[in-house]
Amino acid sequence: MVEALKEHLLRKPFAPFRMILRNGEQIDVTRQFQVAVGLTKFSYAPPASRTTIQLNLKDIVSLERLEVEKN
């Protein structure tokens, strides 16, 4: 799953995606630099927030493309 996450983050052009976690939580990644990947954890910066959340990479169970409405 780590390699798939890196592929999503490095995709050109970037395409928003959703991470589904083991606990059922869903995290939408709408900007490329909202997520930083480490060896065993990742950091997520929610939109319009000055904080980051650290979670274990093993908690990611799936990734899916996020459809974004075009104005």
C-alpha positions as CSV (number, residue, x, y, z in Angstrom):
1,M,0.0,0.0,0.0
2,V,2.9,2.3,0.6
3,E,4.0,2.2,-3.0
4,A,0.5,2.8,-4.2
5,L,0.3,5.9,-1.9
6,K,3.5,7.2,-3.3
7,E,2.3,6.7,-6.8
8,H,-0.9,8.6,-6.1
9,L,1.1,11.5,-4.6
10,L,3.6,11.7,-7.4
11,R,1.1,11.3,-10.3
12,K,1.4,14.0,-13.0
13,P,-0.9,15.7,-13.2
14,F,-2.0,15.2,-9.6
15,A,-5.4,13.6,-9.2
16,P,-7.2,13.9,-5.8
17,F,-7.8,10.6,-4.0
18,R,-9.3,9.2,-0.8
19,M,-7.6,7.0,1.7
20,I,-9.8,4.5,3.5
21,L,-8.4,3.6,6.9
22,R,-8.8,0.4,9.0
23,N,-11.2,2.1,11.4
24,G,-13.5,3.2,8.6
25,E,-12.3,6.8,8.5
26,Q,-11.9,8.4,5.1
27,I,-9.3,11.0,4.3
28,D,-9.6,13.1,1.2
29,V,-6.3,14.2,-0.3
30,T,-7.1,17.1,-2.6
31,R,-3.6,18.6,-2.8
32,Q,-0.3,16.9,-3.5
33,F,1.5,18.2,-0.4
34,Q,-1.2,17.4,2.1
35,V,0.5,14.0,2.8
36,A,4.1,13.3,3.8
37,V,5.2,9.6,3.8
38,G,7.7,8.2,6.3
39,L,9.0,4.7,6.9
40,T,6.1,3.5,9.1
41,K,3.8,6.6,9.4
42,F,2.4,9.3,7.3
43,S,1.4,12.9,8.2
44,Y,-1.8,14.4,6.8
45,A,-2.5,18.2,6.8
46,P,-6.3,18.7,6.7
47,P,-7.4,21.7,4.5
48,A,-7.7,25.0,6.4
49,S,-5.9,23.7,9.4
50,R,-2.6,24.6,11.0
51,T,-2.1,21.1,12.4
52,T,-1.0,17.8,11.0
53,I,-2.2,14.3,11.9
54,Q,0.2,11.4,12.1
55,L,-1.1,7.9,11.4
56,N,0.4,4.5,10.7
57,L,0.8,3.5,7.1
58,K,-0.5,0.0,8.0
59,D,-3.8,1.5,8.8
60,I,-4.5,2.4,5.1
61,V,-6.7,-0.4,3.6
62,S,-7.4,1.2,0.2
63,L,-7.0,4.2,-2.0
64,E,-9.6,5.4,-4.5
65,R,-9.8,8.2,-7.0
66,L,-11.8,11.2,-5.8
67,E,-14.1,12.8,-8.3
68,V,-13.9,16.6,-8.1
69,E,-16.6,18.8,-9.4
70,K,-15.5,21.2,-12.1
71,N,-16.9,24.8,-12.0
